[in-house]
Amino acid sequence: MRSEGEERHVQESHEQQGGEPACFLNQVCEECGRVREDASRPDCEHCGHDPRATAAASAGTGSGSRRRDRDPEGKARNARPRDGLGRPLPYGEQGVPRQPEGVVRTPDRTLDEAQQLLDDGMPFHAHEVLEDAWKSAPEAEAPLWKGLAQLAVGITHLARGNTKGGARLLLRGAEGIEPYRSSSPHGIDVACLADWARTTADGADETNPQHTGGPPAAPRLRGQG
């Protein structure tokens, strides 16, 4: 069992990477690109990379040198500013506002907002909208929204230049939405999305002759009909 100090270290490492501890964005190791399975560890179980050390080095300070203003539940109030892809910026810089957290939207509104954000080149923000849908969805649809959020995270990693991690998340997202291929809830074009994700993941592989490079074009969440 971790001490309170260790819990805070884990929380702060998630804040530095982007997103909350349950956020899919934190599941990809920035060092080896593999998907991290053990959320209880602050370091990657595959390669041992610890994002806290990277963050401390880039800031030029020790991990405990900056005292955070926290609410009664221990969450940081002074959220770090981030760019359009959710990457942390130095404190004091002007960041891109994040999506409000915990918003319960209708499926149509969720898809409209997420599509607009994807079209605007903001997949990080789209994943926040889709994660809200996953967290509030009925049990039968939760895996669908989870898979869509993973697709958005995969796009985010590809846009950041993390081709290995991005491809892995796209494949996971495709696997997650695949059971809905025949039913296509809410007009979601599951078949095209799953096929797009797999094709894009293959194209992101730098050893693949079909490697395209650069972030992928935004997929269509719903059919044109």
LINZI-V806153 format. One record per residue. PSI is psi in degrees with one decimal (999 if undefined). Layout:
psi: <PSI | PSI>
This chain:
psi: <135.5 | 148.8 | 170.2 | -38.6 | -40.0 | -38.9 | -40.9 | -37.1 | -43.4 | -44.8 | -43.8 | -34.8 | -35.9 | -40.3 | -37.5 | -32.4 | -31.9 | 117.3 | 172.0 | 167.5 | -31.6 | -1.9 | 135.3 | -22.9 | -27.0 | -1.3 | -8.7 | 125.8 | 127.8 | -15.7 | -52.9 | -12.8 | 1.8 | 156.5 | 126.2 | 130.2 | -29.8 | 96.5 | -13.2 | -13.0 | 135.8 | -20.3 | 167.7 | 127.9 | -13.6 | -45.6 | -8.6 | 2.2 | 133.1 | 110.5 | -19.2 | -38.1 | -39.8 | -44.1 | -40.6 | -39.5 | -41.9 | -28.8 | -14.6 | 23.2 | 165.9 | 162.8 | -20.6 | 12.0 | -20.9 | 116.7 | 126.5 | 142.8 | 119.2 | 152.0 | 176.7 | -21.6 | -0.4 | 4.4 | 141.8 | 131.6 | -35.2 | 70.9 | 138.6 | 137.9 | 149.4 | 156.7 | -172.3 | -16.4 | 14.5 | 8.2 | 137.2 | 139.9 | 161.7 | 145.3 | 137.4 | -19.0 | 156.9 | 117.6 | 178.0 | 125.8 | 140.9 | 165.9 | 144.5 | 139.3 | 143.9 | 20.7 | 130.3 | 112.5 | 159.9 | 158.1 | -41.0 | -44.5 | -41.0 | -48.5 | -39.2 | -46.5 | -43.7 | -40.9 | -42.6 | -41.2 | -40.1 | -43.9 | -30.9 | 4.6 | 31.0 | 63.1 | -27.9 | -44.8 | -34.3 | -38.3 | -32.0 | -40.4 | -44.1 | -31.9 | -38.1 | -41.7 | -41.4 | -43.9 | -24.6 | 0.2 | 152.7 | 155.8 | -38.1 | -24.0 | -8.3 | -43.7 | -30.0 | -50.5 | -34.1 | -44.5 | -39.7 | -40.2 | -38.9 | -36.2 | -43.9 | -36.8 | -38.9 | -43.1 | -40.1 | -46.1 | -38.4 | -41.4 | -28.1 | -10.0 | 3.5 | 83.0 | -38.8 | -51.9 | -40.1 | -43.9 | -41.1 | -40.6 | -35.6 | -42.5 | -37.8 | -41.9 | -42.2 | -41.7 | -37.4 | -35.8 | -12.6 | -40.1 | -15.3 | 10.7 | -42.9 | -25.2 | -30.9 | 64.3 | 143.8 | 23.5 | 9.1 | 128.6 | 75.3 | -43.5 | -49.4 | -38.5 | -44.9 | -43.0 | -41.4 | -43.8 | -43.6 | -41.1 | -42.0 | -38.9 | -41.5 | -41.6 | -21.5 | -16.0 | 115.6 | -15.7 | -5.8 | 130.8 | -22.7 | 8.9 | 128.3 | -34.1 | 152.3 | 167.2 | 149.1 | 158.6 | 149.7 | 131.9 | 163.7 | 123.5 | -30.7 | 155.5 | 159.4 | -18.0 | 999>
